[in-house]
Amino acid sequence: MKVKCDQGGIEKALEIIKHGGIAVFPTDTVYGIGCNPYNNEAVKKIYDIKSRDISKPLPILTYSTEIAEKIVVIDEFTKKIVTKFWPGPLTIILKLIDNDLKKSLFLNEKIAIRVPNHKCTLEILKGCNFLVGTSANISGHPSFTNPDECFRNLKNYDIFVDGGTITSKAESTIIEIENEKINILREGSLTKEEILEK
């Protein structure tokens, strides 16, 4: 099922996600695929659709820093970073304090999380707080910014939210912070210099 990124489409997507379905949706970087992160069966489906190894943890998206703090630890140094770059293309590996998510997402102590800067995604997240948010592609293949290409090439999801073509330099940059030192795990839309700029 393909829907527009309007109120009706977003409501339909939320209904499907709530009932364990898989959604493909636009973000500020690439098209993403996601589900309710607390639904273990839905999480397994995403691994299957992407042919992704179960040992590779799935990142999640959330609506705001305040909501993120319900499941992860954000210290003062990290808060300065997220205040500057969220919503935006910065994914941060943080300490996970939600034991239910540890089980459903096959995680130990940490999770990759970000707040995307895309009106449509944020509207969906406003209705569900958290979404698995990984690129909507087969693992190892290029990500999609064109909705038609993504729609043609990906199979077995339940709903496709068409937000038009995404104009983005790259995927999100992934960082981990230890003792106030920023480690870049994947450089994407943001460079280390941009992150470290005061």
N, C-alpha and C positions, 0 to 999 in steps of 0.2 A: 504494500500500500504506500502510495506517495502522496504527501500532503504539502500544502504551502506553509510557510512560516508565519501564519496568522493566528488569531485567537482560537479558531476552530481546529487548526492543525496542531497547535500546542496542547490543547485540551485532549485531543485524540491520542497524541504521543504520551501524555501523562497517564492516561487511562491504561494504555498498553504497558507502559513501564511498571505501573502499580500492580498489574496482574502477571508480572514475570516475563514480559516481552522484551524484545531487543529493538532499540531505536538507532537509526543513523541520523546525524544532525550536523549542522554547520557549527564551526567554532571560529575564533579569530585567526587560527593558524591553518588548519586543514579540516576536512570532514572527519567527524569522530563517530565511533560506535560505542553504545553504552547500554546500561541496564541499572536496575536497583542493585547497588553493591552489597546489600544485605541478603540478596537472593542467590544462594549458592548454585542452584540449578541454572539460573540465568547467566551467572558468571562463567560456568563451565561451557555454556553455549558460545559465549564470546571467544573463549579459547579455541573452540572447534571452528567457528566461522573464520577466524584469522589464521588457523593452523599455527597457533602460538604455543610455544613450550610452556607447560604449567609452572616451570621453575622461574619464569619471567613475570614478576608481579605486575598487576594492572594499576595504572594511576586512576585517581578519581578527581572529579570536578565538583566545586561547590559554589554557592551563591555569594558568600562574603567571608571576610576574616572572622567575624563573630561566630558564624556557623561552623567554620573550620575548627575554631577553638573548642567545640564540643567533642571533637574526636582526636585532635592532635595538640601537642605542646608547642606554643609559639612564645619564645622568650623575647625580651626587650630588643635585642639586636636583630632578631628575625623579623620582629614587628616593624622595625624601620624599613626593612627591605620590602615586605609585603605592602606596606602603606604606599610605597613608591611605585611598585610594579603590578599590584592587583587592583582591578582586573587587568589582565595582560598575559603575555606569552612567557611567563616564568613559572616553572614547576619546581616545587621544593620538597625534598625528602625530609619528613618530620617524624618525631616519635609519636606512635599511635597509642591512644589510651582507650580505644573502644574494642573490647574483647570480642564482641559479636562480629565486627569487621575483620578481625584477625582470622576468625574461623571461616567466614564466607569468602574471603579473598585469598586464603592460604598464605597469610602474612605472619611474621614474627613480631618484630619491634617497631618497624617503620613503614611509612606509606608515602607515595608521591602524590602531591595534591596541588591544585591551582584553581584560581578564579578566572575564567575566560572572559575576554572583553568582546562579547558578541551578544547583541540584544536578544536574539532568538534563544540562544543557549541559556542566557540568564533568566529568561521568562520560564523556560522549562525547569531550571533549577529552583526558581522561586516556588514552584509547586511540589518539588520533591527533595530539596536540600542537597542531596548528594547523587552523583551519577558516576558509574564507571565511565571514564573518558579517555579512550585510546584511539589511535588513528584507524579510520575505517578502510583497512586494506589487508591483504594477505601478508603475514609477517615476512619481512625481507624484500617486499615490493614497494614501489614508490607510493607515497600518500596522495590523496586526491584533494584538489581545490575546485575542480569542475564537477558540479552535481550530476550531470548526465553521464560522465565517465564513471563516477563512483556508483551510480545507480545500475549501470550496465555490467560492471565488473565484480560487484559484491553480491553474494547470495545468502539466503536463509535467515535474514532479519525479518522483523514484523512490520516496521514502519520506517519510511524515509521522509525526513523533514527537509524540504528543498528551500535553502536560504540563498540560492543564487551562487555565482562564482565568488570564491574567496580570494581576495588580493592580499597575499601574505609573502613575506620574504622566506620564511622557513617555519619549521615546527617550533614548539616552545623550547626554551633553554632549560635544562635540568640542573639544579644545584643541590649541594648538601652543605650544611654549615656545621663546623666543629670548632669549638672554642673561638667563636667569632671569626673564623677563617672560612672563606667561601671556596668550595671546590666545585669546579664545573664538570659535570658528568656527561653532558651533551650540550654543545654550543649550537643554539638555534637562532631565533629572531633577535635575541639579546646577546651582546658580547660581554665578556668579563669586565671590560673597561666601563661599559655602560652601567653595569650592576654596581661597580665599585665607586662610580662618580658620586660625589657628595652633592 
